[in-house]
Amino acid sequence: MTELALTKTIILKAPPSHVWKFLTQADLLATWFHKGGCDLIQDGDYKIETNSLGKEGQTMIWGKVLVADEPNKLVHTFTHPMLEEKETICTWTLMEIEGGTLLTLHHTGFELVEDATFAMAQGHDKGWDEHFQRLRTVTS
């Protein structure tokens, strides 16, 4: 089975300590991703809630924080029903650069959804692009 991974890198006009808050604090996650049910903390479980009409507050994404090395690296599992509840892994690396942060996301594990590996990777590729556009706006 070949690993299919997404790697996305963006430059944000904010220091890593500021960007970190948007990756880990429930209220700030809502400004660019989806509403967090709780903050992401070392060894903690987390959930992301939907704001879809009639489904407000329902868990749509969940996982466990594996590494929370503030403000340098965040690693967590990531799953939802479309992934057949298979756990993918998101690794976020924050590197301070002149004028801001170089943020890299490495998202792996799509091959675990055997009958839909390409579709899952493609959908998440598009989704992360859309969310990153908002992250650029809210962190500036």
C-alpha positions as CSV (number, residue, x, y, z in Angstrom):
1,M,0.0,0.0,0.0
2,T,1.5,3.3,-1.1
3,E,1.3,6.3,1.3
4,L,-0.7,9.2,-0.1
5,A,0.1,12.3,1.8
6,L,-0.7,16.0,1.5
7,T,1.9,18.6,2.4
8,K,0.9,22.3,2.4
9,T,3.0,25.2,3.4
10,I,1.9,28.8,3.8
11,I,3.5,32.0,5.1
12,L,1.6,33.9,7.7
13,K,2.2,37.5,8.8
14,A,2.2,36.7,12.5
15,P,4.7,35.1,14.9
16,P,4.4,31.3,15.7
17,S,3.1,32.0,19.2
18,H,0.1,33.8,17.6
19,V,-0.5,31.2,14.9
20,W,-0.3,28.4,17.5
21,K,-3.4,29.9,19.3
22,F,-5.4,29.5,16.0
23,L,-4.4,25.9,15.7
24,T,-5.2,24.9,19.3
25,Q,-7.8,27.2,20.9
26,A,-11.4,26.2,20.3
27,D,-12.8,29.7,19.8
28,L,-10.0,30.7,17.4
29,L,-10.4,27.4,15.4
30,A,-13.9,28.6,14.6
31,T,-12.6,31.7,12.8
32,W,-10.9,29.7,10.0
33,F,-11.8,26.0,10.3
34,H,-14.7,24.8,12.3
35,K,-15.9,25.3,15.9
36,G,-13.8,23.4,18.4
37,G,-15.5,21.5,21.1
38,C,-12.4,22.0,23.3
39,D,-8.9,23.3,23.1
40,L,-6.2,20.9,21.7
41,I,-3.8,20.0,24.5
42,Q,-1.1,17.4,24.9
43,D,-2.6,13.9,25.1
44,G,-6.1,15.3,25.1
45,D,-9.0,14.1,23.0
46,Y,-10.6,16.8,20.8
47,K,-13.6,17.3,18.7
48,I,-14.7,19.7,16.0
49,E,-18.3,20.6,15.8
50,T,-20.5,21.5,12.8
51,N,-22.5,24.6,12.4
52,S,-24.7,23.1,9.6
53,L,-28.3,24.1,10.0
54,G,-30.2,21.6,12.1
55,K,-26.9,19.9,13.2
56,E,-25.3,22.7,15.2
57,G,-23.0,21.3,17.8
58,Q,-22.8,17.8,16.5
59,T,-19.3,16.3,16.3
60,M,-18.0,16.2,12.8
61,I,-14.2,15.6,13.3
62,W,-12.4,14.1,16.3
63,G,-9.0,12.8,17.4
64,K,-6.3,12.9,19.9
65,V,-3.4,15.2,20.3
66,L,-0.1,13.3,20.2
67,V,2.4,16.1,20.3
68,A,1.8,19.7,21.5
69,D,5.2,21.4,21.5
70,E,4.1,25.0,21.7
71,P,4.7,27.0,19.4
72,N,6.7,24.7,17.2
73,K,4.9,21.4,16.4
74,L,1.4,20.0,16.8
75,V,0.6,16.4,15.9
76,H,-2.9,14.9,16.1
77,T,-5.1,12.2,14.8
78,F,-7.9,13.3,12.5
79,T,-11.0,11.4,11.5
80,H,-14.6,11.8,10.5
81,P,-17.3,9.6,9.1
82,M,-16.2,10.2,5.4
83,L,-12.9,8.7,6.4
84,E,-14.8,5.6,7.6
85,E,-13.5,6.7,11.0
86,K,-9.9,5.7,10.0
87,E,-7.4,7.8,11.9
88,T,-5.3,10.0,9.7
89,I,-2.4,12.1,11.1
90,C,-1.9,15.9,10.8
91,T,1.5,17.2,11.6
92,W,1.8,21.0,11.9
93,T,5.2,22.6,11.9
94,L,5.6,26.3,12.7
95,M,8.9,27.9,11.9
96,E,9.7,31.5,12.7
97,I,10.8,33.5,9.7
98,E,11.5,37.2,9.2
99,G,8.1,38.9,9.4
100,G,6.1,35.9,10.4
101,T,5.6,32.1,10.4
102,L,6.2,29.4,7.8
103,L,3.4,26.9,8.6
104,T,3.5,23.4,7.1
105,L,0.8,20.8,7.4
106,H,1.7,17.2,6.5
107,H,-1.5,15.1,6.5
108,T,-1.1,11.3,6.1
109,G,-3.1,8.2,6.2
110,F,-5.6,8.5,3.3
111,E,-4.6,5.0,2.1
112,L,-6.4,3.6,5.1
113,V,-9.6,4.3,3.3
114,E,-8.9,1.6,0.7
115,D,-11.7,2.0,-1.7
116,A,-11.5,5.8,-1.7
117,T,-7.9,6.8,-1.1
118,F,-7.6,9.2,-4.0
119,A,-11.1,10.8,-3.4
120,M,-10.3,11.3,0.3
121,A,-6.9,12.9,-0.5
122,Q,-8.4,15.1,-3.2
123,G,-11.2,16.3,-1.0
124,H,-9.0,17.1,1.9
125,D,-6.5,18.9,-0.5
126,K,-9.3,21.2,-1.6
127,G,-10.6,21.7,1.9
128,W,-7.3,22.6,3.4
129,D,-6.7,25.1,0.6
130,E,-10.1,26.8,1.5
131,H,-9.3,26.8,5.2
132,F,-5.8,28.1,4.7
133,Q,-7.2,31.1,2.8
134,R,-9.2,32.0,5.9
135,L,-6.3,31.3,8.2
136,R,-4.2,33.9,6.3
137,T,-6.9,36.5,6.9
138,V,-7.6,35.9,10.6
139,T,-4.0,35.6,11.7
140,S,-2.8,38.9,10.2
